[in-house]
Amino acid sequence: MVEDKSGTCQAIPLGEAWTLPSRSACFAACMSTYSDNCRSFVYNEVSQACIPGATAFGALQNVEISVSGDNSGGTLFYVKPVNPECNTADGFALYEMCGSAACLYLSDSKADFDGAVQSCTDINSNLIIANTLAKFALFWHVSLNNMNQNTYLWLSDLTTEGQFLWGDGQTIGDQLKDYIWADREPDNWFDEDCAQAKHQRNPKPSYGISDVICVLSEHFICERVA
């Protein structure tokens, strides 16, 4: 387990808190109760409160059911899996947050949605699919803090209006759909079928992705999966 010294990681609790004498006892109880679903825990040395958690993820603004060291008075610890292999040819690099990592290319040029998909294919990768809280938090952090540009991800309702699908054909999970959209999005204004993080929104940026018309020329992130 890795200690979240930044205080920015959070996790969805797997159950009610226990009172246990140590962080090692907390981890053991989490594993024995939840097995492989135990990917994190929060432990308070003073109260001895132990909160078992699922996969840790980075800072997202509106996940109100999450627990973190900051909102619990304890410290969050998370499982750090082996980082994926990252072929750094073509400008790819490994980006990591709260135990989740991905091999990403951050575009310095713009393309429309189809062009972004094709550009990623051309360099043996795919437009990023942010289909978990951990992957979405990583996408949001990188697109905001490393790029600070409007950024496409591989999500659209081009096949069936109103049904947004990831590039692998999967729907947005019930848990994820509550936390990734900006306020009042998606709204299908002017037949908007593609999704992006609008960090350059006027009059000011806001948290969450928006549906946009697919012909907009914007930045994008490619992911290379080993």
ZITA-V296061 format. One record per backbone hydrogen bond with DSSP energy under -0.5 kcal/mol. NH is the residue of the N-H (numbers start at 0). CO is the residue of the C=O. If there is no record, write none. Layout:
# ZITA-V296061
nh;co
NH;CO
NH;CO
This chain:
# ZITA-V296061
nh;co
1;77
3;75
4;2
9;56
10;66
12;10
12;64
13;51
14;51
17;49
19;17
19;47
25;21
26;22
27;23
28;24
29;25
30;26
31;27
32;28
33;29
34;30
36;33
37;34
38;36
38;52
39;52
40;76
41;50
42;74
43;48
44;42
47;43
49;17
50;41
51;49
52;39
53;11
56;9
62;59
63;61
65;62
66;10
68;8
71;67
72;68
74;42
76;40
77;1
78;38
80;78
80;98
87;85
90;87
91;88
92;103
94;101
96;99
99;96
101;94
103;92
103;101
104;221
106;104
106;219
110;217
112;213
115;111
116;112
117;113
118;114
119;115
120;116
121;117
122;118
122;119
123;120
124;119
125;222
127;220
129;127
130;128
135;131
136;132
137;133
138;134
139;135
140;136
141;137
142;138
143;139
144;140
145;140
145;141
146;141
147;142
148;142
150;196
151;218
152;194
153;127
154;152
155;164
156;192
162;159
163;161
164;155
165;169
166;153
168;165
171;163
176;172
177;173
177;174
178;175
179;175
181;208
184;181
190;187
192;190
192;211
193;211
194;154
195;209
196;150
197;195
197;207
198;196
200;197
208;179
209;195
211;193
215;212
217;110
217;215
218;149
220;151
221;104
222;125
223;102
224;222
